[in-house]
């Protein structure tokens, strides 16, 4: 039985041709599929730590040991310089240094997110976000080693911990979200322009001295109110203030949430546009 031309045309038009996905949908799919592969980027983060400290006696606890020495030296000297008591200053310093080292390492290593995984990217069709989550997870694992210093100092200084300490949960959640967009943004930027990575490390080192990590914002006097406009201080304060029994100022949360939203939206836009070029840049 012959099929008429009209029937053939109708049968052809009845076949739905899938529309090409937009750049934004591809980027969103990459982020979601990468997140679902938590078993992979979690294992990669553990492997990174094992390889970095292979043959070491203390492993990642060398960083903890170095942090303890740094806090002890600063804790002996800076209370006299700032005319404050060691009982109040040492817990303040300890939390500030532990959180700052986490932030500093996260930013510094974000520039290496993609180009240190060059071989994997070129050989295996994985979501690019896997390598971002890997960086964030690795730094949280290192933070878990360093954070053991905090309860030790609290016990020695007899610092009480109240219900307000639960605010560190949303605080760490915000740090994780910021770690993702920072790793993605600077990962792409440094993959394209390799010179930015050392510049980024130098800038973070300078920002350490202008951010109230080891000094009290009250030292600024009438300019103290402007400290909350520094997102790096806000990132430290949302963890430090609850542990010390204080509530962070509303402006601290507002600025940090605004930076998280703006950074996430801006980075997602850039990722959607340049995602297909990452493999060529590395």
Residue pairs with C-beta under 8 A, 6 or more apart in sequence:
21 29
23 272
23 273
23 275
24 268
24 272
26 272
26 275
27 268
27 271
27 272
27 275
28 268
29 127
30 127
30 128
30 129
30 271
30 275
31 127
31 129
31 268
31 271
33 127
33 129
34 41
34 126
34 127
34 128
34 129
34 130
34 132
34 133
35 129
35 133
37 126
37 127
37 130
37 133
38 133
40 126
40 130
41 130
41 131
41 133
41 134
41 137
42 137
44 130
44 134
44 137
45 134
45 135
45 137
45 138
45 141
46 141
48 134
48 138
49 59
49 60
49 138
49 141
49 142
52 60
53 59
53 60
53 62
56 62
58 64
58 65
60 141
60 142
60 145
61 145
63 101
63 142
63 145
63 146
64 145
64 146
64 148
64 149
67 97
67 98
67 101
67 146
67 149
68 149
70 97
71 90
71 93
71 94
71 97
71 149
71 153
74 93
74 97
74 214
75 86
75 89
75 90
75 93
75 94
76 86
78 89
78 93
78 214
78 215
79 85
79 86
79 89
79 90
82 89
82 215
82 216
82 219
84 216
86 157
87 157
90 153
90 156
90 157
91 150
91 153
91 154
91 157
91 159
91 243
91 244
92 216
92 240
92 244
93 214
94 149
94 150
94 153
95 150
95 236
95 239
95 240
95 243
95 244
96 212
96 213
96 214
96 236
96 240
97 213
97 214
98 143
98 146
98 147
98 149
98 150
99 235
99 236
99 239
99 240
100 208
100 211
100 213
100 232
100 236
101 146
102 139
102 140
102 142
102 143
102 146
102 175
103 175
103 232
103 235
103 236
104 204
104 205
104 208
105 139
105 142
106 135
106 136
106 139
106 179
106 182
106 183
107 182
107 186
107 200
107 204
108 200
108 201
108 204
109 135
109 138
109 139
109 183
110 135
110 179
110 182
110 183
110 185
110 186
110 187
110 190
110 200
111 186
111 187
111 189
111 190
111 196
111 197
111 200
111 201
112 135
112 187
112 190
112 197
113 131
113 132
113 135
113 183
113 184
113 186
113 187
113 190
113 191
114 121
114 128
114 131
114 187
114 188
114 190
114 191
114 278
114 281
114 282
115 190
115 191
115 194
115 281
115 282
117 131
117 134
117 282
118 282
120 126
120 131
121 128
121 131
121 278
121 279
121 282
122 279
122 282
128 271
128 275
128 278
129 180
129 184
131 187
132 180
132 183
132 184
132 187
133 180
135 179
135 183
135 187
136 176
136 179
136 180
136 183
139 179
140 176
150 243
153 159
154 161
159 244
160 245
161 243
161 245
162 245
164 242
164 245
164 246
164 247
165 242
165 243
166 242
167 238
167 241
167 242
167 247
167 248
168 238
168 239
168 242
168 243
170 238
171 238
171 239
171 242
172 239
174 235
174 238
174 256
174 257
174 260
175 235
175 238
175 239
177 260
177 264
178 235
178 259
178 260
178 263
180 264
181 260
181 263
181 264
181 266
181 267
181 268
182 263
184 267
184 271
185 263
185 266
185 267
185 270
186 196
186 200
188 270
188 271
188 274
188 278
188 281
189 196
190 196
190 197
190 200
191 278
191 281
191 282
192 274
192 277
192 281
207 232
210 230
211 230
211 232
211 233
211 236
212 227
212 230
212 233
212 236
213 233
213 236
217 224
217 227
217 233
218 224
220 226
220 227
227 233
228 234
228 237
228 249
228 251
228 252
228 255
229 251
229 255
231 255
231 256
231 259
233 252
234 248
234 252
234 253
234 255
234 256
234 259
235 256
237 248
237 252
238 248
238 252
238 253
238 256
241 247
241 248
241 252
242 248
